[in-house]
Amino acid sequence: MSESSRDTAEGAGWGAAERGSYQELMPRQVEKLSWLNPKTLWVARNGVLASWFGDPTGRTRTRWAQQQEAAGAPVDKVIRRDDPDRFSFMVIGDTGEGDAPQYAVVPGFLRMSQDTSFAVLASDVIYPVGATADYGTKFFRPYQDYQAPIYAIPGNHDWYEDLHGFMRVFCDARPPAPEPAPRPPSRAWLRSLLWHRPGAPDEQRLAEARTLRSAPAQQAGLPGPYWAIDAGPVRIVGIDTGLLGTLDAEQGSWLREVSRGPRPKILVTGSPLYVDGEHHPCPIEGGGTVDDVVRDPDHHYVAAIGGDIHNYQRYPVDVHGRTIQYVVSGGGGAFMHATHTIPRVSVANVTERDFRCYPLRGDSLAFYSRLYGRRLLLRRLFTLTEAEATAVMAERLGIDPTRAPGASTRVTLRTRLVASLLGAGGRPDRTSRVRLPVRKVYTRLFSPSSATYSPPFFKNFLRLDVTSEAVRLRCFAATGNLRQELDPPVEDEVTIPLV
């Protein structure tokens, strides 16, 4: 097994390294997606409109579900497989920008998934707006050699075109009849005036893309945007949290119903329940939360895995004497969300000793310092070595460094200044009134497009090995370097008992 970022800087992908073979998989021409481009922000406006004028996704989701049931999809939305008690599956989240970081994940993913029964895409399959036209280069092409079904749940980006692309590709569904236009003046009418709507798909282009994953063994046949899979001894429950990270009443009722019974369950959600040192229980319309369902001992959930945030985090939370593993796994290809902005963890009795993340905070800070050093033409000021970044993050968090930075590494005024300007997380007893707004502005407005950076990319994917007694969850790294491509390092591992 190769060394990981927790072992050495080389294991993290730093230093002179040979780039991986992923470039051979990519299209010749790749559209560079930038979230600083006003055009990108404009087509992705529906999330903002939903927060201002009301969220219509619940009604739209119901119409999709009714159409699927009329077409013969099971009413309970349960996919019943014939996997044995011992099987494996993959989880990968937030995949589809279609550039080098997404394709860099593919070789290691294929290597570690050769004997798996299926894969699950956890949130945001296609960026920027889930368009049907983007599925060729951002879904069918990269995963054409994965010879098993790929199930998926949509993320907020997949909803930016009212889920048309997702439902067409994964459910073979045609758009439902449009709703009557709202009457003016009303919030719904104002929303409808500005709403981004999908255009008609290019049927020939879609048909050509589908041939890349046309084998019978690769077909998933989802009943809708939320579903459950009975596989071996476990039930995997996938929920659709729409544009704003919530559940409508109808899906909430289904979730409570499908969660009953003694069978061990794993939740897959587009909105992680613990993330960045905070608890986000995910409200359900009409009362209650998703985490209420997960925590109910009669439902027997053992893990909750969420996408949306583009890195890896794990929180082992004690719930009435049993441990539920809350995991963030959204590092499948989209631009990297920083981990160095996560403050010292203290939530639900989970501390720094229990918490795991990838990339490590020091690697995240070094990554961003290089990026903004180039952007601002201030390389000598901004750029921190991985050793400097590791040392300053250990100081700011009051923890021992995960990877020793080296005896000669000093924390200087410059390294502290750069860490502060880049929103580095700090100890609760040292929280600055200035640092928090800087962190919010930095992480929400100035996170980069992944296409602007070269290896290491710090992407990840999960493999879960299931037996009747336990689930072994491993987080594998994808850096874009050949070394980690040939032998993907394990960045985190935990065994979850089922009995």
N, C-alpha and C positions, 0 to 999 in steps of 0.2 A: 504494500500500500504506500502511495506517495505521501510525502510530508505535506502538511496543510499550512494555512496562514498562521495557525496557532503554534507551529513549530519554527518556521524560518521565514525570512522575507522572500526568499526564492520560492517557497511553497505558496506564498500569496501571489506570485507572479511578477514581483519586482525584479529589476536588474535586466541585463542583456539576455534575451531569450528568443528562441525561434518561434515565429508566429505559426499558429495551427493551420490545419488544412481547410478550415471552414470557408475560406474565400473561394475555394473551388465549387462550393455548393451554391453560392450567391448568384443572382442575376448579374448580367454585365453592367446594367445601369440600375442604380439604386437611388430612389428619391430620398433626399436628406430631410428628415422631419425635424423641425425646430419649434419648440414651444415659445420662443420669443418672436415668432412670425405672426403678425396680426391676422393674416389670412387663416392660419391654423386655429387661432383662438376664436375667430368669427364662426367658422363652421362647427366648432365645438361649444357653441353658446347655449345649448339646450339645458345644461345643468344649472347655469346661472338663471336662466328664465324660469326653470322649475322652482328654484328657491325664492324667486321674487313673486311669481304669479300663481303658484300652486303646482304640485307635481301630478301630471296626468298618467304616470307609468302604471299605476294600479289598474286603472280602467283599460289601458292598452294591453296589459298583461292578461287580464281576464278575457278580452276578446281573442287574443292569440290562443289561450287555453281552450276556450269554447270551440274554436275552429279545429284545434287538434283532436279534441274528443269526438267531434262530428266526423273526423277523418279516420277514427278508429284507434286513437291513442288510449292507453289504459287510464281509467278515471282516477285511480290511486297514484298514477305517475311513478310506479315502481318498475324498474327493470330487473327481471329475475334471471340471473346467470347461473351456470352450472359449474362454477369454480369449485375445486376441492377445498378442504379445510386449510390446506397449505398452498398459498399463492402469493403473487407480488403485483403491485401496481405502482405507477409513477404519478407524481403531481408536479405541475409546472404552472406558474402564474404570470400574467401580464407579459405576454409574449411578443405581440406583433407590431413592432416598428419596421420590420423588414430590412434592417441594416446589419452591419457587422456584429454588434453585440447579440442580436437574436440568433444569427446563424452560428456564432461562436459556441452557443450552448448545444447545438445539435450533435456534433460528433461524440461528446461525452455522454449526452442523453441516450443516444443510440447504443453506445457501448454498455452502459449500465442497465439498459432496459431489454436486453435480448430475450430474456425468458419471462417477461412480465405479461400479465393477462390483458391489461388495458392501461390507459393513461387518463388523467383528469386535468383539464385546463381550468385553473382557478382564477377567473376574473379577467376582463379586458383582453379578449382574444385578438382584436384588431384595433390598431391605432391609425389615425386619430379619432375616427367617428364610426368605426364598425362597418364601413362601406362594403357592399358585396364585391365591388371591383377589386378590393385589396386582398381578398382571400387567396388568390393565386400565388402571390409572392410572399404572403405573410402567414399562410397556414398550409395550403396543399404542398407547395414546393419544399419548405424546410422539413416537414414531417412525412414526406412521401415514403421514406424507407422504414418508418415505424409500422410493423406488420400486425398491429392489433387495433381495436377501436379506441378512439379518442372521444371521451365525454367532456362536456364543457358547461360552465355556468357563465352567464354574461356579466360584464362589469359595467360601470357607468359609461365608459367610452363606447361600448357596444350598443348602448341605448341612445346615443346621439343621433342615430337615424332610426329611432323607434323600433329597434331590434330586427329590422328587415333582413340584414345580411346574416345575422346569427340564426334566425329562424329558417331562412332559406337553406343554409348550408347544413345545419345540424338536425333540422326537423323536416326538411324538404317541404316547407310550408309556403304557401302564397300569401300575400298581404290580405288581411281581413278587410271587409268593406269599411270605408271611412265613416267616422262619426259625423252627425250633423254639425254644421258650423255653429259655434257659440254666438249668442246674441249680444250685440253691443248695447250699452257700454258695460263691460265686465272684465274682471281680471283674466278669465279664460279667453275672452276675445282679444285682449291686448297680447296675451301669450301667443295666440294663434297667428297674429300678424307677423311676429318675429321668429316663429318656430322654424328651425332647420328641418326640412323634409327630404327623404331620399329620392333620388331619381330612379328611373327605370333601369334595371340591371341589363348588362350586355350578356344575353343568353349564350351566345357562341363562346365568349370569353370564359364564362363560368363553366360551361360544359368541358372546355379544354382543360381548365384547372382541375376539375373533378377527376379526370383520367389519372392524375398523379396519385390519388388514393382511392382507386376504384375496386380493389380486391375485396371479395366478400368478407374476409376476416377483418378488414379495416373499418367496416361500417358500424356506426353507433346507433342511429335511429332514436334520437331523444324524443320523449313525449312532450317536451316543452322546455321553457327556460329554467324550470326547477323540477327536481326529480329525486328519486332514491334508487340505489343499486343494492340489491341483495347479492353478495359475493362471498362464497365460503361462509365463515362464521360471523361476518360483520355486515352491517348495513351502512352504506355511505350515503349521506343526505346532502344534496346540493341545493342551495337556496339562491334566489335572484334578488339582490338588494337594490336594483334599479339605479336611478340617477342620483339619489340622495342618501343611499345607505340605509334604507328602511324597508320594512315588509308591509304590504297591504293586508287588510283583515282576512281576505280569502286565503292568501298564501300562509298567513299565520295560523289559521285554523288547520290547514293541511299539514303544516310543520308539527303541530301538537299531535295530530292524529298519527302521522307516520313515525313519530318518535316513541310511541308507546311500545311497551313490551321489553322483555329481558335481553333481547339480542344486542350485543355491543355495537355502538354507533360512532361514526366519525363524521363531523360536520365539515362541509366545504362551503365557504361563503366569500362573496366579493368584498365584504367589509369585515376585517379582522376585529375580534372582540377585545383583545389586548394588543396595544401597539404603541410604540414610542413611550413606554413607561406609563401608559394611561389605559383606563378601562372604558371601552365603548360598547355597551351591551346590545345595541341595535334595537331601537323601538319597533314595536308591532302596532299598526293602526288598531285602535280600539282598546289598547291596554296591554301591558306586559312587554317583555323583551325576548329576543332570541336567546340571550344568555340565561334567562329564567328557564327556558326549555332545556338548554344544555346542562344546567346545574341540577335539575330535578333528578333525584336518585333513581326514580322509577323508569327513567328514560335510558340510563346506562350509556351516556356519552363518555368516551375516553379521550377524545381529542377534538379540537376545532381549528381548522386550517383556513386561513384567509389570504386572499391576494390583495390587490389595489396598491399596497405600499411596496416599492420596488427594491426590497432587500429581504433578508431572512432574520426572524426573531423568534425566540421561544420562551414562554412563561409557564413553568410548572406550578399550577395553582391548586392549593389544597381546598377541597370543597367537602366539608363535613366528613373529614377523615379519609377521603380518596383524592388522588391527584388527577386533574384533567390537564392535558398538554394543550396550551393555546399557542398556535404557531402562525407566524406571518411568512408566506412564501410567494413573493411577487417578483423575484429576480430572474424571470425567464427571458428577458430580452429588452424591455423598455429601459429608458434612462434610469440611472441609479439614484434612488433616494438615499440621502446621507444617513449614516448611523452615528456620526460624531455629534449630531445635534440632539441625540437622546440623552437626557440628563441621568444622573445617578439613579438607578432603578430601585424603587421602593413602592410596590403596588401589590395589594392582595397577599401580603407576606412574602412576595417574591423579591429577593434582593439581588445585588450584583453577583453574589456567589452562585445563585441559581440561574440567572439570566444568561442567554446565549444570543449572539447576533453574528451576522456575516454580511458585509465585510466587518472586520474589527474596527472599532472607532478610530484608531490611529491610521489604519489604511484608508478609511473613508476621508479623513482630514487631509492626508497626503494627496489622495486622488483629486479632491476639490482644489487644493492649493495649487497644484500643477495646472489644472484647468483654468482657474481664474488668473493665475500668473501670466498665462499666455493671452487670455482675453483682454486683460487690462494693461498688457505690455509692461508688467512689473514682476518679471520672473524672479529677479534676485531678491525682491522683498517678499513675494508671496509664496514662492515654492519651498515647501518643507520636504526634507527627506522622510522616508517612512520611519526612520529611527527617531527623528525630531518630533514627528507627529505622534508617535507612540508614547514618547516621554511626556509631552505636554498634556495629552489626554489622560494619562495616569495621574498627573498632578491635579488636573482640574476636577477629576472624578473622585480623587482620594482613594485610589485602588492600586494594587500592584499591576504592572503591565502584563498583559497576557503573553506577549512575546518580548523577551528582554531587548531593550533598545541598544544596548552596548554601553560599556563603562565610560566611554569618552563623550557620550551624548549629553549635552547640557540644555536645560530649559532656559532660554534667554528672553529678554524683553521682546525681541522680534517674534519669536515663536508664540509667545503669549498673545501678542497683538494680532497675528494672523489667525490664531485659533478663535479669538473673540470676534474678529470681523467676519469669519466664516460660520458663526453661529454655534460654536462648540458647546456641547452640554456641560453643565457644571453640577456641583454638589448642592443639595437643597439649602444648606446653611450659608451658601455663597451666591445665591441667586441675585443677579443684578437687575435693577429696574430697566436698564437699557438693553441688556442681553436678550430678553424674551422677544421684544418687538423685532430686533435685528434677526433673530432666529426665524420668526414667522415670515418676515419679508423675504429673507434669503431662501428658505426652503420652499415657499409657495410660489414665488415669482421668478427666481433665478436658478432653479434646478435646470441642468443643461440637457440638451438633446444628446443621447448617447452617441450619435454619429460624430460628435465633435472630439471624441477621445479615442485613444488607441489602447491596446492591452497594457495592464490587466483591466478587464471589464468588471470583475467581481459579480458575475451572475451565478445563479444557483438553480437547482432542481432537487426534488425529493424522490426517494424510493422507499416504499413501505412494503415490508415482508411480513405476511400475515400467517399465523398458525392459530389453532384453537385456543392456545394459552396466552399469546402475546402478539403485539405488533412491534416490529423493529423499524424505527423511522431514522433515515439517514439523509442529511443534507450534503449534497455534492457541489463542489465549486466548478465554475467554468470561467477561466480567465482570458481565453483567446490565445494562450500560449500552447505550443505543442506538448510541452511536458505535462501540463494538467489535462490536456485533451486525450492523451494516450492512457493516462491513469488518473482519472478525476479524484482529487483528494476529498476525504470526508471532513467537513467542517463542523459537523455536530451529529451526535447519535444518541438516541434514547430508546429504551425498551419499555413499551407500554403494556402492562398486564391486562388481560381480558377477563380474568376470573379472580 
